[in-house]
Amino acid sequence: MPSDRTPTFQRRRPLALASLAVLGAAFTLVQSGCHTYGSVPAPRPTSADAPKTQEIIHDDWAKVGYRLDWIGYPFAGIARPNPVELVAFDDLVVAQDQSSTITVLEASNGHRRWSTDLTGPNTRWLGVARQTGVQAPFIVSSDTEAFTLASGTGNLLSRDRYEQVISTPTLLVDDLLIAGTPTGRVQAHLLGKGLSAWGFISNGAFATSPVMMGDSVAIVSQGGDVLFFARNGSLLGRGRVFGGLDADPASDGLHLALASRDQSLWLLAIDGSQLWRHRTVNALTHSPVFFGGSVVCDLGAEGLSALDVGTGGVTWHNAEVHGDVIGVRGGNLVVWDKASLFSIDPKTGDVLSKIAAPGFVKFSTTKFEDGDLYAASADGSLAKFIPR
């Protein structure tokens, strides 16, 4: 405690310094441009305090047709990030952590537009969907609620509670969020109304994503029920397979391809009829894709394979390549096996190049063919690669 003899300017100095610190903190908040609910937004990380990332070898990425554009940090301040969602759009990229932190980064430079905590760490998150139009908002779904957020600011525009708990990612169709439930119900939630527009009871719980099939919606239950709906909920067709799915089905608008635990790759028409079935020696756990008149899928023991859409005949197998097709670059398939990236000739299945891609846990592209590629790492960083 200062004595009475302490000069006045020395006694006032601690108070002056404290005032400057408060003003400096306020200025930092204004400068950050981030938005959160109920907490102070973390400042944008600098090169000095940014988390470390695994080494990216530029010459390697050139072999699969990409070059690094930027590295961003959507989860700065989270000790052990666990990315559960990564969705790329032309103007922004959305990254979500299991802790409920959701961050929007600018696609042009990787700067954080805003970041917020929606609920708590025990929430089960089931996907991000975005409406159409300039500065369109997007919807983040948990198993019980849909949060509509302004893309520019992160402001909460609405919060809808689902009529029943859902168990699949949601599919946004106009103002409907379509999803399956663990009790075997398909429901279309009407945004902003707090009720279902339509529902349908099926055989078995749902676990994989509904997909668009032209103007219609297809969804597969774990009991092997394959359902096709018009947007108004009218049942267009119904098919059967003999097992559930561990990976999402795919559609080219006319056909539905699904890889099942019944050791088969199936192709169905919109009325539910079977077009062909390719039997395998093991249950299938990877999603198929359509490209170049073929259905391409990892068939387990047979490896990555291409089957003709029209006949179901095998075009090629490559037993040395496994994983998911995450996109197409320069006309070649880009395949990720959790540790490496492959560039695959879609006509022969030959490996054109293979590079190490350690530490990455999620990929997302702005479009399937020649889109920008985003890669989320276990260390919390996010890298953007662009076609070279």
N, C-alpha and C positions, 0 to 999 in steps of 0.2 A: 504494500500500500504506500503510495507516494506521501512524503512529508509535506508540511505546509510550505517548505522552502523550495519544493520542486517547481521549476519554471512552468508557467501555464501551458506553453506550447508542448512541453513534454507530456503533461497530464492528458492533453487532448489527443495525442498521437494515436493511442490504441483505438479510440473511438473512430477517428478518421480512417484508420486502416480497415476497421470492420465495415464501415460504410462503403468504402471503395470495393471491398470484397463482395458485398451484397449487390452493388451496382454491376460489377463485373459478371457475377453469376446470372443476373437478369439479362445482361447483354448477350451472354452465351446462349441462353434459352431462345431469345429472339432470333439469333443467327442460325440456330440449328434447323429450324423449320420442321422438326419432328412433332408428332402428335401422339399422345398416349392418354389412356383413361386412368385417372387416379394415381399417377406417378410422374416424376420428372423425366422427360426424354433424355436418353443417353446422348452425349455429343458424338458427332461423326468422328470415327477413329482416324488417327493420323498414322503416318508410316512408322512412327516411333512406338505407338502402343497397340497397333493392329496385331491380331493373332498371327502366329506363324502358319504358313501353308506348305504343303509338300511341293517339292520342286517340279516345275513344269518345263519339260524339254521341248523347246519350240520346233526343232527339226523333226521330232517324233510326231507331233500333232500335224505338221505339214504333210506327213505320209498318209493321214486319213482325211486330208482336205481342209483342215482348219488352222486358224492362227488365233492366238490369245488377244482379246480386245481389252479386258480389264478384270481386276479381282476386287470384289466388294465384301463387306462384312455385315450381313444382316443380323447376326446374333452376337454382336459385340457386347461384352458384359455378362454373358451366360457362360458359366464355368464348363459345363459339359453339354454342348448343344446336341440335339437329336432331331434333325430335320425330318418332318413327317409329310411335308408338302412342298412342291416346287412347280410353279405354273408360269410359263413364259408367254408374254404378249408382245406385240410390236413396240409398244411404248413403255412397258414396265414389266417387272418380274416380281412375283409374289412368293415369298418364302415363309414357311411356318414351322415353328419348333414345337415339340411335344409339351413344353412348358406353357403353351398358349400364346407365346409371343408371335405376332405376325408382322412382317416387315415388307414394305414396298420399296424396291430400288428402281432408279431410273435406268431404262434400257440403254440410254446413250452413253452413260459414264459410270454407272454403278453406285452413284450417291444415294443415300437413304432419303426417300421422299417423306416417309413417316414410319413409325413403329408403335405398336400397342399390344397390351396384354388383354385378351378378350375375357378369359375366365380364370381357370386354375390349372395346375399341372396334371390333374387326374381326369381331365376331359378327354373323351375319345373323339378325334377329329376325322372327318370323312370327306374332305375335299373342298376345292375352290372352283367356283363357276363364275363367269362374267357375262353381263348383259351386253347387248350390242349398242353401238353409237359412240360418238366422241365423248371422252371422259366418262365412259360408262361405269357405273358402280359394279361391285362384285359381291358374291355371296359366299361366306365361309360357313360350312356346315359341321356341327357336332352331331352326335347321335340323337339329340333331343331338340336342337334349335338351329335356326338359320339366321346368321347375322349379315345384314346388308350394309356395306361400308362404301363411303364415297372414295373413289380411287384417288382423287386429288389431295384429300386431307385426312382420310381415315375416320371421318366423323361417322358415328353410328346412325344410319338412316332408318333402320327398322330392325326388330328382333322378333322372329316368328317361332312359336313353339309347335313342333310337329304333333299331329294327332296321335301317332304311335311312334315309339322309338324306332329309328332306322338302323340298318346294319350294312349298308352299301354306300359307296360314293354316290352323290346326287348327279342327275342329268338335268340341266336347265333347258327347258323348251318353252319359249315365249315367257309367260309369267308363272310357269309351273316348274316345281322341283320334283323330279320323279326319282324314287328310290325304293328299295326293298326292305322288308323288316325281318327280324329274327323269328317272327311267328308265321311267316309265309305269305305276307300281304304285300302287294305292290300298291304304292300310294302316290298320288300326284298332289303335292301340296300347293295351294294357291297363295302366292306371295302376297303379304300385306293383309290377308284375310283371316289367318289363323285357323284355317280348315282345309280339308281335302276336297279337291275338285272331283276326284274319282278314286276308286280302289278296286282291287281284285284279289281274291284269295286263291293261293296256289298250293302246290304240293311241295313242302320243304322250305326251310329257311333260305334267305338270300344273303350272299356274301360278296359277289362280284358286281362290277359296274353295269348298269344299263347302258346301251349304246344306241346311237341313231342309226337307222337303216333307211336311207332316203328320208321321207317325211314321217317315218314310223319309228317306234321304239321297240327294241328287243331286250329281253332280260331272261336269265337262266337261274333256276333255283338249285339248291344243293340236293334236291330230290330228283334232279334231271328233267324238270319241267321247263320247256322252252316256250316263251310267250312273246307274241308280237301284237302291239297295240297301235291304234291310231292316236293322234294327239288328244282326242276327246275321250279316250278310254275304251273305245270299241275294240273288241278282240278280233284281230285279223287272222290269226293262225296260232296253232299250238302244236308243238312237237315234243319228242321224248328222246333223251339219251339215257345211258345206264349208270351214270355217276355224276357227282357234283364237280365243281370247277375250283382250281387253285389259282387261276389266272383269268384275267378279263377276256371276254370274247371280242371279235372284231368284225367289222362289216365294210363292204365296198359300196354299199347303197342298194345292192341287189341280193347279196348273199350274206349269210351269217356263218362265220367260222368259229369253232370252239374246240379247245383242247381239254379233254376230260380226264378225270381220275379213272374212267372205265377203260383206259389204255387205248383211246381212239382220238383221232382228229376228225371232226365232223364238218360237213358243209350242208346247210339247210337253206331252203327257200322261205319267203315271207309267209307262206301258208303253213309252215311247219314241216313240210315234206323233206325227206332226206334226199340230197343230191348225190352225195357219196360219203363213205366212211373209210378211213385208213387206220387199220389196227396196228398197234405197237406192242412191244414186249414189256412196257412199263407205263405207269401212270404218268400223265403229262402235266407239267407245272409251269410252262411258259406260254405267254400270249402269242397267238398267231398275228401276222400282218398280211395285207394284200399289197402286192407290187408286181408290175410287169406281167399280169395275167396269171400269177401264181399265188398260192397261199404259202407263206414262209413261216416255219416254226421249228423250235428245238424239240425234237422227238425223243430225247433221252439217248438211248443206246445208239440210235441211228444218227444222232447229232443234228445240227442245223440242216433243214431239208426244205425243198421247194416242190410243191405239188400243183399240177395244172388245175386251174379253177374249173374248167369245163369237164374234165374227165376224172380228176382225182389221181391221175397217174403221176408217179414220182419223176420229176425232172432231174434232181440230183440230191445226194446226201453228202454231208461232210462230217464224219464221226469225230473229227478233231476239234470242231467248233461247237461251243454251247453258249447259251445266254439269250438275251433279248435283243431284238432289232429295235434300235432307238431312233433310227432315221435313215435317210438316204442322202449321200453326198456325192455329187458328180456322177450320178447314175449307179453308184455302188452302195450296197447295204452296209450300215454301220452297226456293229453288234457289240454288246457289252456283256462280259461274263463275271462281273464284280471285281475283277482285277486287271483286265486288259480290254482294249478296244481293237476290233478287227475291221478291216475294209474287205468286203466280200464281193466277188463278181456274181451278180444276180443270175447270170445265164449258166454258169458252170459250178458255182459254189466254191471256187478256188479262193484261197486267202491271198489277197493282193498286198496287204501289210498288216502288221500287228504291233501295237505299242503298249507299254505298261501304263496303267491308269490307276495307281494306288491311292487309297484314301477317299475316293469318290463314293458317295452313297446314293445319289439321285441325279438323274439327267432329265432335261426337258428341252424341247425344241419349239420354236415359234411356228414351224410348219414341218410336215414330215419330210418333204423333199427340199433340200438345200436351204433349210432354215438356220437361224442362229441357234447355237447349242449352249445351254447353261448346265453347269456341273456343280452340285453342292458337295462339300467335303465334310468329313467327320469332325474336322477341327473348327467348323462353323463358317468357313469362307465360301464364297461363291464366285466361280470363274465363268466369264462369258467368252465363247469362242465364235468366230465368224468365218464363213466360207472364204477361202483364199483363192 
